[in-house]
Amino acid sequence: MKELVEVIAKALVDDPDSVVVTEREDKKTTVLEVHVADSDMGKVIGKQGRIAKAIRSVVKAAAAKEDKKVIVDIMD
């Protein structure tokens, strides 16, 4: 999952080297934290959060195949 989010985020931003995705495991949940440059924050979130919502939908579908729960957080 981490690699999937990383590839999507790097494709969206102007500075792909600044994209960092960290993975944190809770009990049954995996939390993916996406860090991007401040100038690229809007590109990852999108108008009214549409791109962020789409990223979460793709990850949720991929996680459902593996019977896992994954949360994607876009960090400041």
C-alpha distances in whole Angstrom, upper triangle without the diagonal:
4,5,5,6,9,10,11,12,14,16,17,19,22,21,18,19,19,15,13,10,11,9,12,12,15,17,15,12,9,10,8,11,12,15,17,21,23,25,21,20,22,20,17,19,21,24,24,20,20,17,15,16,15,11,11,12,10,7,10,11,8,7,11,11,10,12,10,11,8,10,10,13,15,17,21
4,5,5,6,9,10,11,12,14,16,17,20,18,15,16,15,12,10,7,7,7,10,12,15,17,16,13,10,9,7,9,9,12,14,18,21,22,19,18,21,19,16,18,20,24,24,20,20,17,15,16,16,12,12,14,12,9,12,14,11,11,15,15,14,16,13,13,10,11,10,12,13,15,18
4,6,5,6,9,10,10,12,14,16,18,17,13,14,15,11,10,8,10,10,14,15,19,21,19,17,13,13,10,12,11,14,15,18,21,22,19,19,21,19,16,18,21,24,25,21,21,17,16,18,16,13,14,15,13,11,14,15,12,13,16,16,15,18,16,16,13,14,13,15,15,17,20
4,5,5,6,9,10,11,13,15,18,17,14,16,16,13,12,10,12,12,15,17,19,22,19,17,14,13,11,13,12,14,15,19,21,22,18,18,20,17,14,16,18,22,23,19,18,15,14,15,13,9,11,12,9,8,11,12,9,11,14,14,14,17,15,15,12,13,11,14,14,17,20
4,6,5,6,8,10,11,13,16,15,12,14,14,10,10,7,10,11,14,16,18,21,19,16,13,12,8,9,8,11,12,16,18,19,15,15,16,14,11,13,15,19,20,16,15,12,11,12,11,7,9,11,9,7,11,13,11,12,15,16,16,18,15,14,11,11,8,11,11,13,16
4,6,5,6,9,10,11,14,13,9,11,11,7,7,6,10,11,15,17,20,23,22,18,15,14,10,10,8,10,10,14,17,17,14,14,16,14,11,14,17,20,21,18,18,14,13,15,14,11,13,15,13,11,15,16,14,15,19,19,19,21,18,18,14,14,11,13,12,14,16
4,6,5,6,9,11,13,13,9,11,13,9,11,10,13,15,18,20,23,26,24,21,18,17,13,14,11,13,13,16,18,18,15,16,17,14,12,15,17,20,22,19,18,14,14,16,14,11,14,15,12,12,16,16,14,16,19,19,19,22,20,20,16,17,14,15,15,17,19
4,6,5,7,9,12,13,10,13,13,10,12,11,14,16,19,21,23,26,24,21,18,16,13,13,11,13,12,15,17,17,13,14,14,11,9,12,13,17,18,15,14,10,11,13,10,8,11,12,10,10,14,15,13,15,18,19,19,22,20,19,16,15,12,14,13,16,18
4,5,5,7,10,10,8,11,10,7,9,9,13,15,18,21,23,26,24,21,18,16,12,11,8,9,8,11,13,13,10,10,12,9,7,10,12,16,17,14,14,10,10,13,12,9,12,14,12,12,16,17,16,17,21,21,22,23,21,20,16,15,12,12,10,13,14
4,5,6,8,8,5,8,9,6,9,10,14,16,20,23,26,29,27,24,21,19,15,14,11,11,9,11,14,14,10,12,13,11,9,13,14,18,20,17,17,13,13,16,15,12,15,17,15,15,19,20,18,20,23,24,24,26,24,23,19,18,15,16,13,15,16
4,6,8,9,7,11,12,10,13,14,17,19,23,25,28,31,29,26,23,21,17,17,13,14,12,14,16,15,11,13,14,10,10,13,14,17,20,17,16,12,13,16,14,12,16,17,15,16,19,20,18,21,24,24,25,27,25,24,21,20,17,18,15,18,19
4,7,9,8,12,12,10,13,14,18,20,23,26,28,31,29,26,23,21,17,16,13,13,10,12,13,12,8,10,10,6,6,10,10,13,16,14,13,9,11,14,12,11,15,16,15,16,19,20,19,21,24,25,26,28,26,24,21,19,16,16,13,16,16
4,6,6,9,9,8,12,14,17,20,23,26,29,32,31,27,24,21,18,16,12,11,8,9,11,9,6,8,9,6,7,11,11,15,17,15,15,12,13,16,15,14,17,19,18,18,22,23,22,24,27,28,28,30,28,26,22,21,17,16,13,15,15
4,6,9,9,10,14,16,20,23,26,29,32,35,34,30,27,25,21,19,15,14,10,9,11,9,7,10,11,9,10,14,14,17,20,18,18,15,16,20,19,17,21,23,22,22,25,27,26,27,30,31,32,34,31,30,26,24,21,20,16,17,17
4,6,6,8,11,14,18,21,24,27,30,34,33,29,26,23,20,17,14,12,8,7,10,9,8,11,13,11,12,15,16,19,22,20,21,17,18,21,21,18,21,24,22,22,26,27,26,27,30,31,31,33,31,29,25,24,20,19,16,16,15
4,5,6,9,12,15,18,22,25,28,31,30,27,23,21,17,16,12,11,8,9,12,12,9,12,14,12,12,15,17,20,23,20,20,17,17,20,19,16,19,22,20,20,23,24,23,24,28,28,28,30,28,26,23,22,18,18,15,16,16
4,6,8,11,14,18,21,24,28,31,30,27,24,21,18,16,13,11,9,9,13,13,12,14,17,15,14,18,20,23,25,23,23,20,19,23,22,19,22,24,22,22,25,27,25,26,29,30,29,31,29,28,24,23,19,19,16,16,16
4,6,10,13,16,19,23,26,29,29,26,22,19,16,13,10,8,6,6,10,11,9,11,14,13,13,16,18,21,23,21,22,18,18,21,21,18,20,23,22,21,24,26,25,25,29,30,29,31,28,26,22,21,17,16,13,13,13
4,7,10,13,17,20,23,26,26,22,19,16,12,10,7,6,5,7,11,12,9,10,14,12,10,14,16,20,21,18,19,16,15,18,18,15,17,20,18,17,20,22,21,21,25,26,25,27,24,23,19,17,14,13,11,11,12
4,7,10,13,17,20,23,23,20,16,14,10,8,6,5,7,10,13,15,13,13,16,15,13,15,18,22,23,20,21,17,16,19,19,15,16,20,18,16,20,22,20,20,24,25,23,25,22,21,17,16,13,12,10,10,12
4,7,10,13,16,20,19,16,12,10,6,6,5,6,9,12,15,17,14,14,17,16,13,15,18,22,22,19,20,17,14,17,17,13,14,17,16,13,16,19,17,16,20,21,20,21,18,17,13,12,10,10,9,10,13
4,7,10,13,17,17,14,10,8,6,5,7,8,12,15,17,20,18,16,20,19,16,18,21,24,24,21,22,19,16,19,19,15,15,19,18,15,17,20,18,16,20,21,19,20,17,16,12,12,10,10,11,11,13
4,7,10,13,13,10,7,6,5,6,9,11,15,18,20,23,21,19,22,21,18,19,23,26,25,22,23,20,17,19,19,16,15,18,17,13,15,18,16,14,17,19,16,17,14,13,10,10,10,10,12,13,16
4,7,10,11,9,6,5,6,8,11,14,17,21,22,25,23,21,24,24,20,21,25,27,27,23,24,22,19,20,21,18,16,19,19,15,16,19,17,15,18,20,17,17,13,12,10,10,11,11,14,14,17
4,7,8,6,5,6,9,11,15,17,21,24,26,29,26,24,27,27,23,23,27,30,29,25,26,24,21,21,22,19,17,19,19,15,16,18,17,14,16,18,15,15,11,10,9,10,12,13,16,17,20
4,6,5,6,8,11,13,17,19,23,26,28,30,28,26,28,28,25,25,28,30,29,25,27,25,22,22,23,21,18,20,21,17,16,19,18,15,17,19,16,15,11,10,10,11,13,14,18,18,21
4,6,8,11,14,17,20,23,27,30,31,34,32,29,31,31,28,27,31,33,31,28,29,28,24,24,25,23,20,21,22,18,17,20,19,15,16,19,16,14,11,10,11,13,16,17,21,21,25
4,7,10,13,16,20,23,26,30,31,34,31,29,30,30,26,26,29,31,29,26,27,26,22,22,23,20,17,18,19,16,14,16,16,12,13,15,12,10,7,7,9,11,14,17,20,22,25
4,6,10,13,16,19,23,26,27,30,27,25,27,26,23,22,25,28,26,23,23,22,19,18,19,17,14,16,16,13,12,15,14,10,12,14,12,11,7,5,6,7,11,13,16,18,22
4,7,10,13,16,19,23,25,27,24,22,24,24,20,20,23,26,25,21,22,20,17,17,18,15,13,15,15,11,11,14,13,10,12,14,12,12,8,6,5,6,9,11,14,16,19
4,6,10,13,16,20,21,24,21,19,21,21,17,17,21,23,22,19,20,18,15,15,17,14,11,14,15,11,12,15,14,12,15,17,15,15,11,9,6,5,6,7,11,12,16
4,6,10,13,17,18,21,18,16,18,18,14,15,18,21,21,17,18,16,13,14,15,11,10,14,13,10,12,15,14,12,15,17,16,16,13,11,7,6,5,6,8,10,14
4,7,10,13,15,17,15,13,16,16,13,13,17,20,20,16,18,15,12,14,16,12,12,15,15,13,15,18,17,16,19,21,20,20,17,14,11,8,6,5,6,6,10
4,7,10,12,14,12,10,13,13,9,11,14,18,18,15,16,13,11,14,14,11,12,15,15,13,15,18,17,17,20,22,21,22,19,17,13,11,7,6,5,6,9
4,7,9,12,10,9,12,12,10,12,15,18,19,16,18,15,13,16,17,14,15,19,18,17,19,22,21,21,24,26,25,26,22,20,17,14,11,9,6,5,7
4,6,8,6,6,10,10,8,11,13,17,18,15,17,14,13,17,17,14,16,20,19,18,21,23,22,23,26,28,27,28,25,23,19,17,13,11,8,8,8
4,5,5,6,10,10,10,12,15,17,19,17,19,16,15,19,20,18,20,23,22,22,24,27,26,27,30,31,31,32,29,27,23,21,17,15,11,10,9
4,5,5,8,10,10,12,14,16,17,16,18,16,15,19,20,19,20,23,24,23,26,28,28,28,31,33,33,34,30,28,24,21,18,15,11,10,7
4,6,7,8,10,12,13,15,17,16,18,16,16,19,20,19,21,24,24,24,27,29,29,29,32,34,34,35,32,30,26,23,20,17,14,13,11
4,6,5,7,9,10,13,15,14,15,13,13,16,17,15,18,21,20,20,23,25,25,26,29,30,31,32,29,27,23,21,17,15,11,12,11
4,5,5,6,8,11,13,11,13,11,10,14,15,14,16,19,19,19,21,24,24,24,27,29,29,30,27,25,21,18,14,12,8,9,8
4,5,5,6,8,10,9,11,9,10,13,14,14,16,18,19,20,22,24,24,25,28,30,30,31,28,26,22,19,16,14,11,12,11
4,6,5,8,11,10,10,8,9,12,13,12,15,17,17,18,20,22,22,24,26,28,29,30,27,25,22,19,16,15,11,13,13
4,6,9,11,8,9,6,6,10,10,9,11,14,14,14,17,19,19,20,23,25,25,26,24,21,18,16,12,11,8,11,11
4,7,8,5,7,5,5,8,10,9,11,13,14,15,17,19,20,21,23,25,26,26,24,21,18,15,12,11,8,10,11
4,6,5,5,5,7,9,10,11,13,14,15,17,19,20,21,23,24,27,28,28,26,24,21,18,15,14,12,14,15
4,5,6,7,9,10,12,13,15,16,18,20,21,22,24,25,27,29,30,30,28,26,23,20,18,17,14,17,17
4,6,8,9,9,12,14,14,15,18,19,20,21,24,24,25,28,30,29,27,24,22,19,17,16,14,16,17
4,6,5,6,9,10,11,12,14,16,16,18,20,21,22,25,26,26,24,21,18,15,13,12,11,14,14
4,5,5,6,9,10,10,12,14,15,17,19,20,21,23,25,25,23,21,18,16,14,14,13,16,17
4,5,5,6,9,10,11,12,14,15,17,18,20,22,23,24,22,20,17,15,12,13,11,15,16
4,5,5,6,9,10,11,12,14,16,16,18,20,21,22,20,17,14,12,9,9,8,12,14
4,5,5,6,9,10,10,12,14,15,16,19,20,20,18,16,13,11,9,11,11,14,17
4,5,5,6,9,10,11,12,14,15,17,19,20,18,16,14,13,11,13,13,17,19
4,5,5,6,9,10,11,12,14,16,17,18,16,14,11,10,8,10,10,14,17
4,6,5,6,9,10,10,12,14,15,16,14,11,9,7,6,9,10,14,17
4,5,5,6,9,10,10,13,15,15,14,12,10,10,10,13,14,18,21
4,5,5,6,9,10,11,13,14,13,12,11,11,10,14,15,19,22
4,5,5,6,8,10,11,12,10,9,7,8,8,12,13,17,20
4,5,5,6,9,10,10,9,7,6,8,9,13,15,18,22
4,5,5,7,9,10,10,10,10,12,13,16,18,22,25
4,5,5,7,9,9,10,9,12,13,16,18,22,25
4,5,5,6,5,6,6,10,11,15,18,21,24
4,5,5,6,7,9,12,14,18,21,24,27
4,6,8,10,12,15,17,20,23,26,30
4,6,9,10,14,16,20,23,25,29
4,7,10,13,16,20,23,25,29
4,6,10,13,16,20,22,26
4,7,10,13,17,19,23
4,7,10,13,16,19
4,6,10,12,16
4,7,10,13
4,6,10
4,7
4
